[in-house]
Amino acid sequence: MVFAALLRRPLRASLALTVSMLLPLPVVAAAESEHGLAAQRASDSDAATLSAAGTSKTVGPANVNHLPTADLAASQQRVRQPIAYQSRVQRPAHFDSTSIPHLTKLDPQGLENHILSEQQLQALFAATRSRDLSAALAPAPQGLLPAVPCQASSPCPPESPQVAANPYLATNAVQPNADQSPTLISSPQFEADTLPSIAMVSSRRPQMIVDVPCSPRFWADAELLSIWVRGDSLPTLLTTSPLGTAAADAGQMGLPTTSSMFGGGRSDSDARLGVRFSVGRWLMRADQIAIEMDYAFLGHADATHVFSSAGNPMLARPFYDANPGVDGEAADLIAFDTLTEGHVAIDTHSELYSGGVGMRAVALRWSDPMIGRRVDWLSGFRYFRLAESVRIGDHRTATATHDSPYGSLDAGTTVDSFDLFKTENDFYGFDMGVAARQMLGRWSLQSHAKIALGVNQQGIEMAGQRTIAPLVGAATTERGGLLTGEDNLGGTSRQRFAVIPETRIEAGYQLTAHLRASIGYQFLYLSDAVRPGAQIDRAANSTMLNSAVADAGPSRPSQRYETEGVYVHGGTFGLELNY
């Protein structure tokens, strides 16, 4: 029994070899080709129908080798001829948006590598931005989708569902994803004799078409600012004393009878209105890198404080007399009963500008660019300017002969003098930080924190002059006023390292598809700045003010280069246009 079984195996093999040699080679080739074609079609459907010589037979993968010779010859003839595939896509008549799964995470790199090619992905995104799915579904030459840009006349995202104008869709079909949630739409099954306009992907992966809302590429923002700038710290520049105070004690600092009329604290601390403009544009697909620019300015804070008196109330400009013979507090009388009358005008000026240009790069993203949370890296160039000035001018007319820091003044003598202190801070630096955004339906919450490191160009300029005109004789004019002299007149500048940290937080509401309103708060700090009040030296040597006596003692006032920190904070209200 065992020997007979072993003998039958080589006999069967020899018989199969003999039959194969007797069959014509073309028939064998045709059978193999037909077998491969039938197997390929059987993978797409359960059976394939072959027609030959007016007869039809339903053949599956199991009975391909048993085809009659006539059927195999006809099949061989069809294999040699190219099969004309039709470039058409069959679409279902109606989309049910409730049955479409929501996309929880959009991965453009994955879509590009595994689903669609680069050109097809860009064309598909361009078509879906315009919300014209008919353009995406229509046949296109060479298997590519037509690139249809967003139209300014069509809202993106649409405010209401639209009817899809596509011949393959029913006339009452509603545009899918009307709520603008990113969605995966499964494509229909294609027949074996059709070729879709979008190239089919690997059979191992289901074919998908990504339908995402239009992501804006450009934005422009205009904001109204209500900002407080930390006021300049000014020394006491004007004092008064009650009627009956002796002229030797009137207006002197440190006495209980003396009170300040201007200075001795922060000035110009009121809120100031301003405007900030910013524009930006995403440079890469899927919102990866953007360039943005911003410019902000506050209205000039110009204030003039005028104090005038005929003698009552008393007006005096206090200073510290560095004359070795005095070495103590003193005052220059502007208006005093029966001695002199006049007025004092104190002018303050402040201006602030800020601007920058930089890049924005997406660091983290939890979901679609338009919906969900996102964190961006910020970097670029920052410019900040703060310029301020203080001018103290006085005019008096002597009504009786009396002593003054400029010497004895006869009745009828007039004195005009002024002191000017100007400072400028021009910061140039590199800006870096992060920005975060959270979408909550139509509401959004976003914030950013940055710090700029750079150089602050500090400039100081001082000027002063006094003119004494007696009732009889020629007037004399000299450089310097009461608090300016030869040692601190003129301008100077220097560079110092400084930092500017900045933070901002705002809440926004999407009014329309392209317009968003926001309200927020911002804070900015300049670490090292020169300001006018810190440059005022209250000490003056009366011997150098009086040209009739020889100079003695230290040369005062002198130049000071004092710095301090400046913070800026306030509220913002803005409108952002994005498209």
JOKA-V765004 format. One record per residue. OMEGA is omega as a letter, one per 20 degrees, with the letter a starting at -180 (none if undefined). D_FIRST is the distance of its C-alpha to the first C-alpha in Angstrom with 1 decimal. Layout:
BEGIN
((OMEGA/D_FIRST) (OMEGA/D_FIRST))
END
This chain:
BEGIN
((a/0.0) (a/3.8) (r/5.4) (r/5.2) (r/6.4) (a/8.8) (a/10.0) (a/10.9) (r/13.2) (r/15.6) (r/15.8) (r/16.9) (a/19.4) (r/20.7) (r/21.3) (r/23.2) (a/25.2) (r/26.2) (r/27.4) (r/29.4) (r/31.1) (a/32.0) (r/33.7) (a/37.3) (r/38.1) (a/40.9) (r/38.6) (r/36.1) (r/39.1) (r/40.5) (r/37.4) (r/37.2) (a/41.0) (r/40.8) (r/37.9) (r/40.0) (r/43.0) (r/41.2) (r/39.8) (a/43.3) (r/44.9) (r/42.2) (r/43.2) (r/46.8) (a/46.1) (a/43.2) (r/43.0) (a/44.7) (r/45.9) (a/45.7) (r/47.9) (r/47.5) (r/49.2) (r/50.8) (r/47.7) (r/46.4) (r/43.1) (a/42.2) (r/39.4) (a/37.9) (a/35.8) (a/32.6) (r/33.3) (a/35.2) (a/32.5) (r/32.6) (r/36.4) (a/37.7) (a/39.0) (r/42.6) (a/42.4) (r/40.9) (r/43.7) (r/46.3) (r/44.9) (r/45.0) (r/48.6) (r/49.5) (a/47.9) (r/50.0) (r/53.2) (r/54.6) (a/54.4) (r/57.9) (r/58.0) (r/60.9) (r/63.0) (a/63.7) (r/63.1) (a/62.8) (r/64.5) (a/64.7) (a/67.8) (r/69.0) (r/68.6) (a/68.7) (a/70.3) (a/69.5) (a/65.7) (r/66.0) (r/65.2) (r/68.0) (a/67.5) (a/68.5) (r/68.3) (r/68.9) (a/67.3) (a/68.4) (r/66.4) (r/63.2) (a/63.9) (a/64.7) (a/61.6) (a/59.0) (a/60.3) (r/63.0) (a/64.3) (a/67.8) (a/69.5) (r/67.8) (r/68.7) (a/72.3) (r/72.5) (r/71.0) (a/73.4) (a/76.3) (a/75.4) (r/75.0) (a/78.3) (r/80.1) (a/78.2) (a/77.3) (r/73.6) (r/73.9) (r/74.5) (a/71.3) (a/69.2) (r/70.6) (r/68.6) (r/69.7) (r/69.2) (r/66.6) (a/65.0) (r/67.9) (r/70.1) (r/73.8) (a/76.0) (a/78.6) (r/81.1) (r/82.7) (a/85.7) (a/88.9) (a/89.6) (a/86.4) (r/86.2) (j/83.5) (a/82.2) (a/83.2) (r/85.5) (r/83.9) (a/80.6) (r/80.6) (a/78.9) (r/76.4) (a/77.4) (a/74.0) (a/72.8) (r/69.4) (r/70.9) (a/72.6) (r/76.4) (r/76.7) (a/74.2) (r/75.7) (a/75.4) (r/72.8) (r/73.8) (r/77.4) (r/77.9) (r/77.1) (r/74.3) (a/71.7) (r/68.6) (r/65.2) (r/64.6) (a/61.0) (r/60.7) (r/59.3) (a/55.8) (r/56.0) (a/54.2) (a/51.9) (r/54.5) (r/57.4) (a/58.6) (r/60.8) (r/64.1) (a/63.2) (r/60.2) (r/57.1) (a/55.9) (a/52.5) (r/50.0) (a/49.4) (r/52.9) (a/54.7) (a/57.6) (r/61.0) (a/64.6) (r/67.2) (a/70.4) (r/73.0) (a/76.8) (r/79.1) (a/80.1) (r/83.7) (a/84.2) (r/88.0) (r/90.4) (a/94.2) (r/96.0) (a/99.7) (r/101.0) (a/104.4) (r/105.2) (a/107.6) (r/107.9) (r/109.9) (r/110.7) (a/112.0) (r/115.7) (r/117.6) (a/119.5) (r/123.1) (r/125.9) (a/129.0) (a/130.8) (a/133.6) (r/135.5) (r/138.4) (a/141.0) (r/143.2) (a/146.7) (r/149.2) (a/146.9) (a/148.7) (a/147.9) (a/146.9) (a/144.2) (r/143.2) (a/139.5) (a/138.6) (r/135.1) (r/135.0) (a/138.1) (a/137.8) (a/139.9) (r/137.5) (a/134.6) (r/132.1) (r/132.2) (a/129.3) (a/126.6) (a/125.6) (r/122.0) (r/119.3) (r/120.4) (r/118.6) (a/115.9) (r/115.8) (r/112.7) (r/112.4) (r/110.6) (a/108.3) (r/105.5) (r/102.1) (r/100.0) (r/96.4) (r/93.9) (r/90.3) (r/87.3) (a/83.6) (a/82.5) (r/78.7) (a/76.2) (r/75.2) (a/78.6) (a/77.9) (r/81.2) (r/84.6) (a/88.1) (r/91.1) (r/94.9) (r/97.5) (a/101.3) (r/103.6) (r/107.4) (r/109.9) (a/113.3) (r/116.1) (r/117.8) (a/121.4) (r/124.0) (r/127.8) (a/129.8) (r/133.6) (a/136.1) (a/139.8) (r/142.9) (r/146.7) (r/146.9) (j/145.7) (a/142.8) (r/142.8) (a/140.1) (r/139.2) (a/136.6) (r/135.7) (r/134.8) (a/135.0) (a/138.0) (r/137.0) (a/140.7) (r/141.5) (a/144.6) (r/142.7) (a/139.1) (a/138.3) (r/137.5) (a/139.7) (r/139.8) (a/141.1) (r/143.1) (r/142.4) (r/144.3) (a/146.8) (r/149.8) (a/153.0) (a/151.4) (r/148.7) (a/146.6) (a/143.5) (r/139.8) (r/136.3) (r/133.3) (a/129.8) (r/127.1) (a/123.4) (r/120.5) (r/116.7) (a/113.9) (r/110.1) (r/107.3) (r/103.6) (r/100.9) (r/97.6) (a/94.6) (a/91.1) (r/87.3) (a/85.2) (a/81.5) (r/79.1) (r/78.0) (r/76.1) (a/75.1) (a/73.5) (a/73.1) (a/74.4) (a/77.5) (a/79.6) (r/78.4) (a/77.9) (a/78.9) (r/79.5) (a/81.0) (r/82.4) (r/83.7) (r/87.3) (r/88.9) (a/91.8) (a/95.5) (r/98.3) (r/102.0) (a/104.6) (r/108.3) (a/111.0) (a/114.7) (r/117.7) (r/121.4) (r/124.5) (r/128.0) (r/131.2) (r/134.4) (r/137.8) (r/141.3) (r/144.5) (a/148.2) (r/150.6) (r/153.3) (a/155.0) (a/155.0) (r/152.2) (r/149.9) (r/146.4) (a/143.6) (a/145.0) (a/148.5) (r/151.5) (r/151.4) (r/154.7) (a/155.2) (r/153.8) (r/151.3) (r/147.8) (r/144.5) (r/141.2) (r/138.1) (r/134.3) (a/131.3) (r/127.9) (a/124.5) (r/121.4) (r/117.8) (r/114.6) (r/111.0) (a/108.4) (r/104.9) (a/102.1) (r/98.7) (a/94.9) (r/93.5) (a/90.2) (a/88.8) (r/86.3) (a/86.5) (a/84.6) (r/84.3) (r/83.0) (r/82.7) (a/83.3) (r/83.3) (a/86.5) (r/87.8) (r/87.2) (a/88.2) (a/88.4) (r/90.0) (r/90.2) (a/91.5) (r/92.6) (a/94.6) (r/96.4) (a/97.3) (a/100.0) (r/103.6) (r/106.6) (a/109.5) (r/112.6) (r/116.0) (r/119.4) (r/122.6) (r/126.1) (r/129.4) (a/132.8) (r/136.4) (r/139.8) (r/142.9) (a/146.3) (r/149.1) (r/152.5) (r/155.1) (r/157.3) (a/155.7) (r/152.6) (r/149.0) (a/146.7) (a/142.9) (r/140.7) (r/137.0) (r/135.3) (r/135.8) (a/136.0) (r/132.4) (a/131.8) (a/133.6) (a/133.3) (a/130.5) (r/128.0) (r/129.0) (a/126.5) (r/122.7) (a/119.9) (r/116.1) (r/113.2) (r/109.4) (r/107.6) (a/104.0) (r/103.2) (r/100.4) (r/100.1) (a/97.7) (r/97.2) (a/95.4) (r/95.2) (a/93.7) (r/93.8) (a/92.6) (r/91.9) (a/91.4) (a/89.8) (r/92.5) (r/90.7) (a/87.7) (a/89.6) (a/92.4) (r/92.4) (a/95.3) (r/95.5) (a/97.8) (a/97.6) (r/99.3) (r/99.4) (a/100.7) (a/101.5) (r/103.2) (a/104.9) (a/105.1) (a/108.0) (r/110.8) (a/114.5) (a/116.8) (a/120.5) (a/121.6) (a/120.2) (a/122.1) (r/125.5) (a/127.7) (a/130.3) (r/132.5) (r/135.3) (a/138.2) (r/141.4) (r/143.2) (r/140.9) (a/141.5) (a/145.2) (a/146.4) (a/149.9) (r/148.8) (r/147.0) (r/143.3) (r/142.5) (a/139.4) (r/135.8) (r/134.7) (j/133.3) (a/131.5) (a/128.5) (r/125.1) (r/122.3) (a/118.5) (r/117.2) (r/113.8) (r/112.0) (a/108.9) (r/108.9) (a/106.6) (a/106.2) (r/104.6) (a/104.7) (r/103.1) (r/101.5) (a/100.9) (r/98.9) (a/97.2) (r/94.1) (r/93.0) (r/89.4) (none/87.6))
END
